């Protein structure tokens, strides 16, 4: 079984992330969405909430597994789950330098695990979790950017 792992904070998961996941399902037998705590990013949602949102969205897709990403190297997590590749999304040239460094380091640590870069479809290339949180916090319409489950969760979280 060919397994790809897609690590990230997913705070919250967007249609851009989902496009990468769905396309990954076309490349791999299984895609593991590994959701990191990312406390340094000051997340709006707890890691448990982010896992629950992604699991709810992908409940009917047996090719997608969602799990929490413990504090460890991505390549070690990939090995733990027999993943042959780390999936990363690229939105803009500004993402490339960081992702290139990460991929090069991961290759040095685990030459047997490939890094795969996917770009979201053009209509989603500018979508980021940070922008979604900001727009939602200002009562903007985010329905074109996130699943209805995420939209409801954001409204509930930000109305508190």
C-alpha positions in Angstrom: 0.0 0.0 0.0 1.4 3.4 -1.0 0.9 5.9 1.8 1.4 9.7 1.7 1.5 11.8 4.8 0.3 15.4 4.7 1.5 17.2 7.9 0.4 20.7 8.9 -1.5 22.8 11.4 -4.8 23.0 9.5 -6.1 25.8 11.7 -8.6 25.5 10.2 -8.7 23.1 7.3 -9.6 25.0 4.1 -10.7 24.0 0.6 -7.1 24.6 -0.4 -6.0 21.9 2.0 -8.8 19.6 0.9 -7.8 20.0 -2.8 -4.3 18.8 -1.9 -5.7 15.9 0.2 -8.2 14.9 -2.6 -5.5 15.0 -5.2 -3.2 13.0 -2.9 -5.9 10.4 -2.8 -5.4 10.0 -6.6 -1.7 9.4 -6.1 -1.7 7.2 -3.0 -3.7 4.3 -1.6 -4.0 6.2 1.7 -3.4 9.8 2.7 -2.7 10.5 6.3 -3.5 14.0 7.4 -1.2 14.7 10.4 -2.4 17.6 12.4 0.3 19.3 14.5 -0.3 21.2 17.8 1.6 24.2 16.4 1.5 26.1 19.6 4.0 28.6 18.3 1.4 29.6 15.7 -1.1 30.4 18.5 -3.9 28.3 16.9 -7.5 29.3 17.2 -8.7 25.7 17.5 -7.2 23.0 19.8 -5.5 20.1 18.1 -8.4 17.9 19.1 -10.9 20.3 17.5 -8.8 20.4 14.3 -8.7 16.6 14.2 -12.4 16.4 14.7 -13.2 18.9 11.9 -11.0 17.0 9.4 -12.4 13.6 10.5 -15.9 14.9 10.1 -15.2 16.2 6.6 -13.5 12.9 5.5 -15.7 10.5 7.5 -16.9 8.9 4.2 -13.5 8.6 2.6 -11.7 5.5 3.6 -8.5 6.6 1.8 -8.0 9.5 4.3 -6.9 9.0 7.9 -6.6 11.9 10.3 -4.4 11.8 13.3 -2.6 14.1 15.7 1.0 14.8 15.0 3.1 14.3 18.1 6.2 16.3 18.7 8.6 14.4 16.5 10.3 14.6 13.1 8.0 14.3 10.2 10.2 11.6 8.6 9.9 9.6 11.8 6.1 10.0 11.7 6.2 8.9 8.1 8.2 5.8 9.0 5.8 5.0 11.8 3.0 4.8 9.3 5.0 3.2 6.4 4.6 6.4 4.3 6.7 6.6 1.2 6.1 10.3 0.7 5.5 13.6 2.5 2.9 15.7 0.8 3.3 19.5 0.9 1.2 22.2 -0.6 2.7 25.2 -2.4 0.6 28.3 -2.9 3.1 30.9 -4.0 6.8 31.4 -4.8 7.2 32.7 -1.2 6.4 29.1 0.1 9.0 27.5 -2.1 12.2 28.5 -0.3 11.0 27.2 3.1 9.5 24.1 1.6 12.7 23.4 -0.5 14.8 23.7 2.7 12.5 21.3 4.5 12.4 18.8 1.7 16.2 18.9 1.4 16.6 18.3 5.2 14.0 15.5 5.1 15.8 13.8 2.2 19.1 14.0 4.2 17.4 12.4 7.3 15.4 9.9 5.3 16.5 9.3 1.7 13.8 6.6 1.2 10.9 9.1 1.8 10.1 11.4 -1.1 8.7 15.0 -0.7 5.8 15.6 -3.1 4.7 19.2 -3.8 1.2 19.9 -5.0 -0.4 23.2 -5.8 -4.1 23.8 -5.2 -6.3 24.7 -8.1 -6.0 28.3 -9.2 -9.2 29.5 -7.5 -7.8 28.4 -4.2 -4.1 29.4 -4.5 -4.5 32.6 -2.4 -6.5 30.9 0.4 -4.8 30.5 3.8 -6.0 29.6 7.2 -4.9 32.9 8.6 -6.9 34.9 6.0 -9.9 32.7 6.6 -9.8 33.3 10.4 -9.4 37.1 9.8 -12.3 37.3 7.3 -14.5 35.2 9.5 -13.6 37.3 12.6 -14.8 40.3 10.7 -18.1 38.6 9.8 -17.1 38.1 6.1 -18.4 35.3 3.9 -16.0 32.4 3.9 -18.4 29.8 2.4 -16.3 29.7 -0.8 -13.1 28.8 1.1 -14.1 26.3 3.7 -16.4 23.3 4.2 -19.7 24.2 5.9 -18.6 22.2 9.0 -15.6 24.5 9.3 -17.7 27.6 8.7 -20.0 26.7 11.5 -17.1 25.9 13.9 -15.4 29.3 13.1 -18.7 31.2 13.7 -19.2 29.3 17.0 -15.6 29.9 18.1 -15.4 33.5 17.2 -18.8 34.5 18.7 -17.6 33.5 22.2 
